[in-house]
């Protein structure tokens, strides 16, 4: 097996030794095009040094990147990833700005959900009005679930253990955001549980394969009694 340099094969010396051993058992030798490693005992030392340095370089680089990203976070700079709906990225300053076009849509989503509208009804309304995501795609339920939990909308910047209040411009009032979180927490519990004398064993454990919302159970009084399981958004059900 020909590689440009040994660090192209692996930057973990333990992985390198493990996979080289497997290759050797199968009659395959790893050869570096840029590094001349002799066949004698001195080649063993040189190869070990090169692999150790490759792992050191990788670990040091990772540490530098982490430090740089943490420093960016402390300054409120964007660390990559997608830009949430309602924001624009100032590429020069690497900071999020409120998008005057889509920010009102974010507020509308939070207000409608807080007022009792389902995620599905909001999605259907937005798509019927011809509104689209930042990627130009129709809205879907999955994207709304993460949107409603995104604390950036109240101005909170998070990166690993760094939390900065006011690190990004807020779009949603905090009291509205908290009302939405309370409703989402209530929706985690099956609304039909109180209708039955016995708890449904799969409550909080079974989820819809289409919209990923929680499945709930409801039993009828017919004989024989029929128990129906459906998702909160009523897009899937089973007897």
C-alpha positions, 0 to 999 in steps of 0.5 A: 500500500503506497501512501504520500506520507505516513500521516496520510495512513493514520495520525493515531499511532495505535490505529496505525500499528493495529491496521499495519499488523492486519495488513502484514498478516495479509501480505501487505506492506505500507510504504511512504512515498516521501519518507525513506524508511530503511528495512533495518532496526533503525527503520523501526525507530524512525517510523515510530518517531514519524507516527508519534509526531503525526499524532502530536501534530493532530492533537495540537492542531485540534487544541488550537482550533478549539481555543480559536473557536472558544475565543470566537465564541467569547467575542460573539463570532459565528463558529460555522454551521447553518445560519438560523432562520431570521438571521444573516451572517456578516461575513466580514465581522463573522457575526449574526445580524437580524434579517428584516425579511425572515425575522418576523416569520420567526416571531409569527411561528413562536406566537402561533405555537404559544397560542395553541396552533400545532406545528403541522398547521403552522407548516401547512399555512406557511407553505400555502402562502408560498413561504420558503426556508433559507435554502428555498425549500418548503417548510417541514415539521422537523425543522420547526421542532429545532427552531422552537428550541433555539435559544439564539432567538432570545440572544443567547450564544452557546458554544460548548461550555461558553454561554453568553447572554446577549451574544447575538441579537434577540428576535423573540421576547423571552416571555414568549420563548418561555411560553413556547417551552412550557407548551412543548414540555406539556406536549411531551406527555400524552394527553390521552393518558388521563382517559385510561385507568392504566398508563400506556406502557409506551408513553414517552417511548414511541415516536411517529416515523413521519414527523418524529412527534410523540405517539399517544394512546386512546381507548374506546368503549366498544366491544371488543375495546379498541386502542388507537395509537396516534402521533400528536400531529395526527399524521400517523396512527395504528390500532 
